[in-house]
Amino acid sequence: MERIQKILSQAGLASRRKAEEMIKQKRIKVNGKVATLGDKASFNDDILVDNKPVLGKNENVYYLLNKPPKAISSVSDPKGRRTVIDLIDDKRKLFPVGRLDWDTTGTLIITNDGELSNRLIHPKYEIIRVYRARLNRKLTHEEFDFLNGEKVFINKKNSRQIVTKVDSKTYVISLMVGSYHHIKRLFELVDSKVIKLTRIEFAGISHVGELSLGEYRKLTPKEIKWLKKLSGITKKT
């Protein structure tokens, strides 16, 4: 069970702050009851916003998208900007699993499976994310060792990652827990700027070598089974 504003945020419907405002305005119902701040729910509950369901009851679907730049990782955008959902030719109520920045490209899973989405982005399950970052300059040996060490903190939390060098200014970063602007803030710690950022893998699934920017495909049954095992929905064998 999660606070309702967190569920709405994870579903890409609104930020947590905006969701709290919607709750105060009595626009949210859970299982037929008007929600109040502090109420909790799950993705299996019937959640309505302005009497419209947040999560569809249709068969679960799963897509892999190579997110292009200038696309918002959200269900909708009040400014009318293109969202990742606009790129998927499916009329069901879909949402992205987590978020990629507006200018970040790469591997993004789109689904209507709220339970799986919630688990894949929960720190408890330590789902691997892999990024390729192009920097404005080459890291020194001391900076490189620092980023791979145990004394890296982002948002006052210890950040553990594996950083490997591709060329003089390009690095691959693997981490289990991501936060807002995590990779960009990571390199800011060593006074470097990320010029280009691509997520090349999420939970062992990658678009690389298969999908061009903006292209997508359905996940295979094997990939879906793998994601559910990783997130503890089915038992590992």
C-alpha angles and dihedrals in degrees: 000000000000134000109273094241089057092052092050090049093049089049088056092239098120143337116272091253092051090046090053089053090051090052091051088051088055091239094130127080127183117197090341096311125109107248125234130199110282095030117133132210142161134234087259092065124092103254119184129190112195086347092302121116116252095201123039121232092217125115112295116259130190129201135183113214130188094218113221123213120269093037122119118230093226142092093248140355125220090212091058095245121153115272131201088248090061088064095058118082095217125108095205120107100270131171137184121259099241123327141282120201120261092257097036118100136197146054114022128160118217120194148140092227102111097181094053092044092051092051096045092058097038113108090225093074096048095215111195118244120187124197136184113214130189111204134201090241146009118275120238120237089253093052092046091051091047093055090051092047135089100255100074115120128183119180087357090298126114110255117205118190142148114236119192128183121240099173137333095299104014125087138175116221125196120190139159102214123041130191134184110307088351098158094042092050090046092061093040085067088069094039094256129132127220108231097180130011130190129174104221099180141019122185091343093307121114140180093204115126092007115058129045120215109297095013123121142179138188117268114250121246088250092055092047091050090049093052091050091051091050091051096045097247091123127026118261115243 
